[in-house]
């Protein structure tokens, strides 16, 4: 009789699991009414607002169109330099001797002279804090032998990161005609990036080289001991700015990242801010004044923080809703209790009740045979959610693991179970 019950329970559990594969979790509920993008009255060429954890795009204006990025180019330059330091190919303390190309590079600069010597760390700070073009060139030449060899790395890295609309011809963001004539590339073209590509670059920096944010948050930097004044950060939105004329632009939680300007690019800014555990990435391109790039960034970030929030719908090490156990083979029991290995969060309209979110799950089992320890992977669950009125679907896949160990059943139990399964299959 006991074997009878065991086989029947196994069959029922399996049928319940199949039903769960297509079942929505709970009833739909949305909270905040999201205003239209048009109501923000943005004055710019392109823009994007992204929440990097879910990848949700909250705002998009010509976001996939390639435009001149100006000095936002230096984020890629900095990313590769930081990567080389991380790999041990170069060191922050290495001393760089400035060459002709850097000394003749115009625009925003720290007036590097041919033969002048500075550490990688000093040039890195000058490039990111003060947007120094000559510092960017000096770093590239030291790291790769020439600016154009470094540019080859930039284009390869852009491809690897999925920046489909990006192409670089230099490390500074200058227009081709503003580069020193002997050091211009032979092939025609200009630096271009889409707002979405810039956001991808920012996300990669945050994930792979968060130490760059420590530099971009510096309100000023004393480049040379002999300099009469420190270099001032070109980002007016930093709360740490000491200049009172910038206070009106200070933005709570903003810790980066990079400004840009050329005549062809207009005034640009890639910013990122974090509030209450939620980080947003904002990119504005082609504004018409130095102050506009910051006022428009404020509008974009406010839109995100005012109307959206991250909500956890599944806690780490919790039992997936409606799926307390999964079938297993050869064990002392025919099923084992399970846990979600990771937490799951979605970006939702602000004020949404997490318990009332409508999301779907898809369980993909992994065949598991006893014996096995607790924490053994028994499958994956993919959670999907879509904010009403938005095209993008948020998706998160997590491992499902056994909550306990399971020993292998004895041969007599396995034999009886097999016989019962054959009999059950006849009816």
C-alpha positions as CSV (number, residue, x, y, z in Angstrom):
1,X,0.0,0.0,0.0
2,X,2.9,2.4,0.9
3,X,4.5,1.7,-2.6
4,X,1.1,2.4,-4.2
5,X,0.9,5.8,-2.6
6,X,4.5,6.7,-3.5
7,X,3.9,6.0,-7.2
8,X,0.7,7.9,-7.2
9,X,2.3,10.9,-5.5
10,X,5.1,10.9,-8.1
11,X,2.6,11.0,-11.0
12,X,0.6,13.8,-9.5
13,X,3.7,15.9,-8.7
14,X,4.9,15.6,-12.3
15,X,1.5,16.7,-13.7
16,X,1.5,19.7,-11.4
17,X,5.0,20.7,-12.6
18,X,3.9,20.5,-16.2
19,X,1.0,22.9,-15.5
20,X,3.4,25.4,-13.9
21,X,5.4,25.7,-17.1
22,X,2.7,27.8,-18.7
23,X,0.9,29.3,-15.7
24,X,1.2,33.0,-14.8
25,X,2.1,33.6,-11.2
26,X,-0.4,36.1,-10.0
27,X,-2.9,38.8,-10.9
28,X,-1.9,42.0,-12.8
29,X,-1.4,45.2,-10.9
30,X,0.3,48.4,-11.9
31,X,0.6,51.5,-9.7
32,X,2.1,54.8,-10.9
33,X,0.8,56.4,-14.1
34,X,3.8,57.0,-16.3
35,X,3.9,60.3,-18.2
36,X,4.7,60.5,-21.8
37,X,8.3,61.1,-23.0
38,X,7.0,64.1,-24.9
39,X,5.8,65.8,-21.7
40,X,9.5,66.1,-20.5
41,X,10.0,68.7,-23.3
42,X,13.6,67.5,-23.9
43,X,15.9,69.7,-26.1
44,X,18.5,67.3,-27.5
45,X,19.5,65.2,-30.5
46,X,19.3,61.8,-28.8
47,X,18.9,60.3,-25.3
48,X,18.4,57.0,-23.5
49,X,17.7,56.0,-19.9
50,X,18.6,52.5,-18.8
51,X,18.3,50.5,-15.5
52,X,21.4,48.2,-15.8
53,X,20.3,45.3,-13.6
54,X,17.3,44.4,-15.6
55,X,18.4,46.1,-18.8
56,X,15.1,47.9,-19.0
57,X,15.1,50.9,-21.3
58,X,12.9,53.6,-19.7
59,X,13.4,56.4,-22.3
60,X,14.6,56.3,-25.8
61,X,15.0,59.2,-28.3
62,X,17.0,58.3,-31.5
63,X,18.9,56.0,-29.1
64,X,20.2,53.7,-31.9
65,X,21.3,56.5,-34.2
66,X,25.1,57.0,-34.4
67,X,26.3,60.6,-33.6
68,X,29.6,62.2,-32.8
69,X,30.3,61.4,-29.1
70,X,33.1,64.0,-28.5
71,X,34.9,63.3,-25.2
72,X,32.5,60.5,-24.1
73,X,35.0,58.6,-26.3
74,X,37.4,58.7,-23.4
75,X,35.2,56.2,-21.4
76,X,36.4,53.5,-23.8
77,X,40.0,54.8,-23.6
78,X,39.8,54.6,-19.8
79,X,38.1,51.2,-19.8
80,X,40.9,49.7,-21.8
81,X,43.6,51.3,-19.7
82,X,41.9,50.1,-16.5
83,X,41.6,46.6,-18.1
84,X,45.3,46.6,-18.9
85,X,46.1,47.6,-15.3
86,X,43.8,44.8,-14.0
87,X,45.6,42.2,-16.2
88,X,49.0,43.4,-15.1
89,X,50.1,44.6,-18.5
90,X,50.7,48.1,-17.2
91,X,50.7,49.6,-13.7
92,X,49.3,52.8,-12.2
93,X,52.8,53.7,-11.0
94,X,54.4,53.4,-14.5
95,X,56.0,56.6,-15.7
96,X,54.9,57.8,-19.2
97,X,57.1,60.0,-21.3
98,X,55.0,62.3,-23.5
99,X,55.6,62.1,-27.2
100,X,55.0,64.5,-30.1
101,X,51.4,63.4,-30.9
102,X,50.2,64.1,-27.3
103,X,52.1,67.4,-27.1
104,X,50.4,68.6,-30.3
105,X,46.9,67.5,-29.5
106,X,44.5,70.4,-29.2
107,X,41.2,71.1,-27.4
108,X,40.8,70.4,-23.7
109,X,44.3,69.6,-22.4
110,X,46.8,69.8,-19.6
111,X,49.5,71.3,-21.8
112,X,51.7,68.3,-21.9
113,X,55.1,69.1,-23.4
114,X,57.2,66.7,-25.5
115,X,59.4,64.7,-23.1
116,X,57.3,65.5,-20.0
117,X,56.9,62.6,-17.6
118,X,53.8,61.6,-15.6
119,X,52.5,58.4,-14.1
120,X,49.6,56.4,-15.7
121,X,47.5,57.3,-12.6
122,X,48.1,61.0,-13.1
123,X,47.3,61.0,-16.8
124,X,44.2,58.8,-16.2
125,X,42.8,61.3,-13.7
126,X,43.6,64.2,-16.0
127,X,41.7,62.5,-18.8
128,X,38.6,61.6,-16.8
129,X,38.4,64.6,-14.5
130,X,39.4,67.4,-16.8
131,X,38.8,65.6,-20.1
132,X,42.4,66.2,-21.2
133,X,42.8,65.1,-24.8
134,X,46.6,65.1,-24.6
135,X,46.6,62.9,-21.5
136,X,44.4,60.4,-23.4
137,X,46.8,60.3,-26.3
138,X,49.8,59.9,-24.0
139,X,48.2,56.9,-22.2
140,X,47.2,55.2,-25.5
141,X,50.7,55.6,-26.9
142,X,52.3,54.2,-23.8
143,X,49.8,51.2,-23.6
144,X,49.9,50.2,-27.2
145,X,52.9,51.9,-28.9
146,X,50.8,54.3,-31.0
147,X,47.4,55.9,-30.9
148,X,46.1,54.0,-33.9
149,X,47.2,50.6,-32.4
150,X,45.2,51.5,-29.3
151,X,42.2,52.6,-31.5
152,X,42.2,49.1,-33.0
153,X,41.7,47.7,-29.5
154,X,38.9,50.2,-28.9
155,X,37.0,49.0,-32.0
156,X,37.5,45.4,-31.1
157,X,36.3,46.0,-27.6
158,X,33.2,47.9,-28.9
159,X,32.3,44.9,-31.0
160,X,32.8,42.5,-28.0
161,X,30.5,44.6,-25.8
162,X,27.8,44.7,-28.5
163,X,28.2,48.4,-29.3
164,X,26.8,48.0,-32.8
165,X,26.8,51.7,-33.9
166,X,30.2,52.6,-32.6
167,X,33.4,53.3,-34.5
168,X,36.6,55.1,-33.3
169,X,39.4,56.9,-35.2
170,X,41.1,58.4,-32.1
171,X,41.2,58.1,-28.3
172,X,40.1,61.7,-27.5
173,X,36.9,62.3,-29.4
174,X,38.3,65.1,-31.5
175,X,37.0,65.5,-35.0
176,X,39.4,64.1,-37.6
177,X,40.4,67.6,-38.9
178,X,41.4,68.6,-35.3
179,X,43.9,65.8,-35.0
180,X,47.6,66.6,-35.5
181,X,48.1,66.1,-39.3
182,X,51.0,63.5,-39.1
183,X,48.9,61.3,-36.7
184,X,45.6,61.3,-38.6
185,X,44.5,57.8,-39.7
186,X,44.7,57.0,-43.4
187,X,41.2,55.8,-43.6
188,X,38.4,58.3,-43.6
189,X,35.7,58.4,-40.9
190,X,35.0,59.9,-37.5
191,X,34.3,58.8,-34.0
192,X,30.6,57.8,-33.7
193,X,28.5,56.2,-31.0
194,X,24.8,55.8,-30.4
195,X,23.2,56.8,-27.1
196,X,22.5,53.1,-26.5
197,X,26.1,52.3,-27.1
198,X,27.2,54.9,-24.7
199,X,24.9,53.4,-22.1
200,X,26.4,50.0,-22.7
201,X,29.8,51.5,-22.2
202,X,28.8,53.0,-18.9
203,X,27.2,49.7,-17.8
204,X,30.5,47.9,-18.6
205,X,32.5,50.4,-16.7
206,X,30.3,50.0,-13.6
207,X,30.4,46.2,-13.8
208,X,34.1,45.7,-14.8
209,X,35.9,48.8,-13.5
210,X,34.0,50.5,-10.8
211,X,37.2,52.2,-9.7
212,X,36.7,54.6,-12.6
213,X,33.8,56.1,-10.7
214,X,36.1,56.9,-7.9
215,X,38.0,59.1,-10.4
216,X,35.0,60.6,-12.1
217,X,33.5,61.8,-8.7
218,X,36.6,63.8,-7.9
219,X,35.5,67.5,-8.0
220,X,39.1,68.5,-8.8
221,X,42.6,67.1,-9.2
222,X,46.0,68.6,-8.6
223,X,47.8,67.4,-11.7
224,X,51.2,69.0,-11.2
225,X,52.5,70.3,-7.8
226,X,53.6,73.4,-9.6
227,X,50.1,74.1,-11.2
228,X,48.6,77.3,-9.7
229,X,45.1,75.7,-9.5
230,X,43.8,72.1,-9.6
231,X,42.0,70.7,-12.6
232,X,38.2,71.2,-12.2
233,X,35.9,68.3,-13.1
234,X,33.8,69.1,-16.2
235,X,30.8,67.4,-14.6
236,X,28.7,70.1,-12.9
237,X,26.2,67.6,-11.4
238,X,28.6,66.3,-8.7
239,X,27.3,67.0,-5.2
240,X,30.9,67.4,-4.1
241,X,31.6,70.4,-6.4
242,X,32.9,73.2,-4.2
243,X,32.2,76.0,-6.7
244,X,29.0,77.7,-5.7
245,X,28.0,78.4,-9.3
246,X,27.7,74.6,-9.9
247,X,25.5,73.9,-6.9
248,X,22.2,74.5,-8.8
249,X,23.2,71.5,-11.0
250,X,24.1,69.1,-8.2
251,X,22.2,65.9,-8.4
252,X,21.6,63.5,-5.4
253,X,23.3,60.2,-5.9
254,X,25.2,61.1,-9.1
255,X,28.7,59.6,-9.3
256,X,29.7,59.9,-12.9
257,X,30.6,59.8,-15.6
258,X,31.7,61.8,-18.7
259,X,31.0,65.0,-20.5
260,X,31.7,65.7,-24.2
261,X,31.7,68.6,-26.6
262,X,32.7,69.4,-30.2
263,X,31.0,71.5,-32.8
264,X,29.7,68.4,-34.5
265,X,28.6,66.6,-31.4
266,X,27.1,69.4,-29.5
267,X,27.1,69.2,-25.7
268,X,26.8,65.6,-24.4
269,X,26.8,63.9,-21.0
270,X,26.8,60.3,-19.9
271,X,25.6,60.3,-16.3
272,X,24.8,57.6,-13.7
273,X,23.2,57.9,-10.3
274,X,22.1,55.6,-7.6
275,X,19.2,56.1,-5.1
276,X,17.7,53.6,-2.7
277,X,19.6,50.7,-4.2
278,X,18.6,51.5,-7.8
279,X,21.1,52.7,-10.3
280,X,20.2,54.5,-13.6
281,X,22.3,55.3,-16.6
282,X,21.4,58.5,-18.5
283,X,22.9,59.6,-21.9
284,X,22.1,62.9,-23.6
285,X,23.6,63.9,-26.9
286,X,23.5,67.0,-29.0
287,X,22.2,69.6,-26.5
288,X,22.8,73.2,-27.4
289,X,24.6,74.6,-24.4
290,X,27.0,73.5,-21.7
291,X,24.2,74.0,-19.0
292,X,21.6,72.2,-21.2
293,X,23.4,68.9,-21.1
294,X,23.0,68.9,-17.3
295,X,19.4,70.3,-17.1
296,X,18.3,67.7,-19.7
297,X,20.1,65.0,-17.8
298,X,18.2,66.0,-14.6
299,X,14.9,65.7,-16.5
300,X,15.8,62.2,-17.8
301,X,17.1,60.9,-14.4
302,X,14.1,62.4,-12.5
303,X,11.8,60.6,-14.9
304,X,13.4,57.3,-13.9
305,X,13.6,57.9,-10.1
306,X,10.2,59.5,-9.8
307,X,8.2,56.9,-11.6
308,X,10.1,53.5,-11.3
309,X,11.6,51.3,-8.7
310,X,13.3,47.9,-8.4
311,X,11.1,45.3,-6.7
312,X,12.3,41.9,-5.6
313,X,9.7,39.2,-6.6
314,X,11.8,36.1,-5.6
315,X,14.2,36.1,-2.6
316,X,17.4,34.1,-2.8
317,X,17.2,30.7,-1.2
318,X,13.4,30.8,-1.2
319,X,11.0,28.2,-2.5
320,X,9.7,29.1,-6.0
321,X,6.0,29.9,-5.8
322,X,3.9,26.9,-6.8
323,X,6.9,24.6,-7.2
324,X,7.9,23.2,-3.8
325,X,9.6,20.1,-5.2
326,X,10.7,18.3,-8.4
327,X,10.9,14.6,-9.4
328,X,14.2,12.8,-9.1
329,X,15.4,9.3,-10.0
330,X,16.9,6.6,-7.9
331,X,16.4,8.3,-4.6
332,X,14.9,7.2,-1.3
333,X,12.2,9.7,-2.2
334,X,10.7,10.3,-5.7
335,X,10.9,14.1,-5.3
336,X,13.1,16.6,-3.5
337,X,12.3,20.1,-2.2
338,X,13.9,23.0,-4.1
339,X,15.1,26.5,-3.7
340,X,15.8,29.4,-6.0
341,X,19.6,29.9,-6.0
342,X,19.4,33.7,-6.8
343,X,17.0,36.5,-6.1
344,X,14.9,38.0,-8.9
345,X,14.0,41.7,-9.2
346,X,12.1,43.6,-11.8
347,X,11.9,47.3,-12.6
348,X,8.3,48.3,-12.0
349,X,6.2,51.4,-11.8
350,X,6.7,53.1,-8.5
351,X,4.3,52.0,-5.8
352,X,3.5,48.6,-7.4
353,X,2.7,45.8,-4.9
354,X,5.3,43.1,-5.6
355,X,2.9,40.4,-4.5
356,X,0.5,41.4,-7.2
357,X,2.9,41.5,-10.1
358,X,2.0,39.5,-13.2
359,X,5.0,37.6,-14.4
360,X,5.5,34.3,-16.1
361,X,7.8,31.4,-15.4
362,X,9.3,28.7,-17.5
363,X,11.0,25.8,-15.7
364,X,13.6,23.7,-17.6
365,X,14.5,20.6,-15.6
366,X,17.9,18.9,-15.4
367,X,17.8,15.2,-15.0
368,X,19.2,14.4,-11.5
369,X,20.0,10.9,-10.2
370,X,20.5,10.2,-6.5
371,X,22.6,10.3,-4.5
372,X,23.4,14.0,-4.5
373,X,24.1,16.7,-1.9
374,X,22.0,19.7,-1.0
375,X,22.5,22.6,-3.5
376,X,22.5,20.3,-6.5
377,X,21.2,22.0,-9.6
378,X,17.9,20.4,-10.7
379,X,16.9,23.0,-13.4
380,X,16.4,26.6,-14.2
381,X,13.5,29.0,-14.0
382,X,13.2,31.9,-16.4
383,X,11.0,34.8,-15.1
384,X,9.6,37.3,-17.6
385,X,7.8,40.6,-16.9
386,X,6.7,43.5,-19.1
387,X,5.7,46.9,-17.9
388,X,2.3,47.8,-19.4
389,X,2.8,50.2,-22.3
390,X,6.5,49.4,-22.8
391,X,7.9,47.2,-25.5
392,X,10.9,45.6,-23.7
393,X,10.4,42.4,-21.8
394,X,12.5,41.9,-18.7
395,X,13.9,38.4,-18.3
396,X,15.8,36.7,-15.6
397,X,17.0,33.1,-15.5
398,X,18.0,31.6,-12.1
399,X,19.2,28.1,-11.0
400,X,16.9,25.9,-9.1
401,X,18.7,23.7,-6.6
402,X,17.8,20.9,-4.2
403,X,17.1,22.1,-0.6
404,X,18.4,18.9,0.9
405,X,20.6,15.9,0.1
406,X,19.1,12.7,-1.1
407,X,20.4,9.2,-0.7
408,X,20.1,6.4,-3.3
409,X,17.2,4.0,-2.7
410,X,17.8,0.3,-2.1
411,X,17.4,-2.2,-5.0
412,X,14.2,-3.6,-3.7
413,X,12.5,-0.2,-3.5
414,X,13.7,0.7,-7.0
415,X,12.5,-2.5,-8.4
416,X,9.0,-2.2,-6.9
417,X,8.8,1.5,-8.0
418,X,9.7,0.5,-11.6
419,X,7.0,-2.1,-11.6
420,X,4.4,0.3,-10.3
421,X,5.4,2.9,-12.9
422,X,4.9,0.4,-15.7
423,X,1.5,-0.6,-14.3
424,X,0.4,3.1,-13.9
425,X,1.4,3.7,-17.5
426,X,-1.2,1.2,-18.7
427,X,-4.1,3.1,-17.3
